[in-house]
Amino acid sequence: MSESRWPGPGPPFHTGTVTDEDSRYEAVRSRDGRFDGAFFFAVETTGIYCRPSCPAVTPKRHNVRFFPTAAAAQGSGFRACRRCRPDAVPGSAEWNVRADVVGRAVRLIADGVVDREGVAGLAARLGYSARQVQRQLTAELGAGPVALARAQRAHSARVLLQTTDLQVTEIAFASGFASVRQFNDTIREVYDATPTEVRAAAPRGRADRRATPGAGIPLRLAYRGPYQAAAVFDQLAQEAVPGVEEVSGTPGGRTYRRTLRLPYGTALVAVAERTGAPRTTGGTHPGGWLEARLHLTDPRDLGSAVQRLRRLFDLDADPYAVDERLGEDPRLAPLVAARPGLRSPGAADPLEPAVRALAGAEGAERLVLRYGKALDAPCGSLTHLFPEPAVLAEAEPHGPLGALAAALADGTVRLDPGADRDDARRALLALPGMDPATVATVRVRALGDPDVVPPGTAVPDEWRPWRSYAVQHLRVAGEPIR
């Protein structure tokens, strides 16, 4: 990390520049929303922890403690603030882009691996022992995998309590808790309220958005900084695979809808292009949200579905870091000024961008209709799930597509959130028909690699570590990549 700088109004500094406690306190004192999710602060006299932008009266410096994660604050006995809801902030951009074992572990935990496979399963996916994973996460995040997963379960439970009419017992198990007693104890510890009180305390405007049997679960997918929704929806509309995805409506008011195959069931999701955001203050844009609605066949998939949408829409990015670096380049500066906060979309299913790259748009549609599982009840133009790797490998065993599907099915190639990006690149290049250009596309979309350029292009080293975003700026502006 670079040395600390005061994060006041003016040129936006990325969240990683606030590394000492005095600078963090200044961010809290100025209620700077740019640092929501980068760290949390707790007040010893109240026993409550908050996000940096909490609107409550700023506590005295000697009463404040800082934590890298909400789980660390909870583990130290602090409860979530009911006013700023710190558990609802965007995920830390640092852990989202890091390629080391801690970054990979955080992404896997967010995808629900600990709930489904335990710490042993997490460690096996990372290629480390459970003890090593515990030690590294605790050292950097102040909490181990169980505590991080527990914090996520508590957040999922709050969302279900405040947006659905599911029974409390159903919510307990849907959120990943092993028992109702464990669920009740955790909710009391994290929110200083019973589940019934949490439900009753739903923010104004959420009660009338409560899910009904046919309406799905309404969500706000938070992001930090400015967000260029139009560019993201343009790209999703251009690349949509019929039967699995669709974009409807007119620019500025479009809706992206798709099917999802999830660990416990399936889902239909809808995300609106219209963004909700607090007013810009002090020369900064603290962030906002995308409105989404999820129809889940199994509520246990809530956390996984949300994380896949966040990766698809690149909601955990740090636009301040990206824009600061790329805005210093003479060629990119006007593009960054024209589209601050431009995102680099990922993928909800890592197989999809790989198949599109190999088979093309028409080939992907053919594969969906032939091998994708048909929905029991089609919803408009959404009729199928994207085919599973094992199904594709058996149905079309020959050629590059069959080799890729087989490698994904047997684990030779891993493209899940915890995959090692360099290992994945080497494994992909070893497959027949996988050229460097296709692999580059897969790294950007499936693995969320922020620093990839098309092969054969020469770009300045000064664009590192955000070359994927630089290429996105050039692509959206219609400029050649050379």
Buried (B, 14 or more C-beta within 10 A) or exposed (E): EEEBEBBBEEEBBBBBBBEEBEBBBBBBBBBBBBBBBBBBBBBBEBEBBBBBBBEEEBBEEEEBBBBBBBBBBBBBEBBBBEEBBBBBBBBBBBBBBBBEBBBBBBBBBBBBBBBBBBBEBBBBBBEBEBEEBBEBBBEBBBBBBBBBBBBBBBBBBBBBBBBBEBEBEEBBBBBBBEEBEBBBEBBBBBBBBEBEEBBEBBEEEBEEBBBEEEEBBBBBBBBBBBBBBBBBBBBBBEBBBBBBBBBEBEEEEBBBBBBBBBBBBBBBBBBBBEBEBEEEBBEBBBBBBBBBBBBBEEBBBBBBBBBBBBBBBBBBBBBBBBBBBBBEBEBBEEBBEEBBBBBBBBBBBBBBBBBBBBBEEEEBBEBBBEBBBEBEEEEEEBBBBBBBBEBBBBBBEEEBBBBBBBBBBEEBBBBBBBBBBEEBBEBBEEBEEBEEEBBBBBBBBBBBBBBBBBEEEEBEEEBEBBBBBBBBBBBBBEEEBE
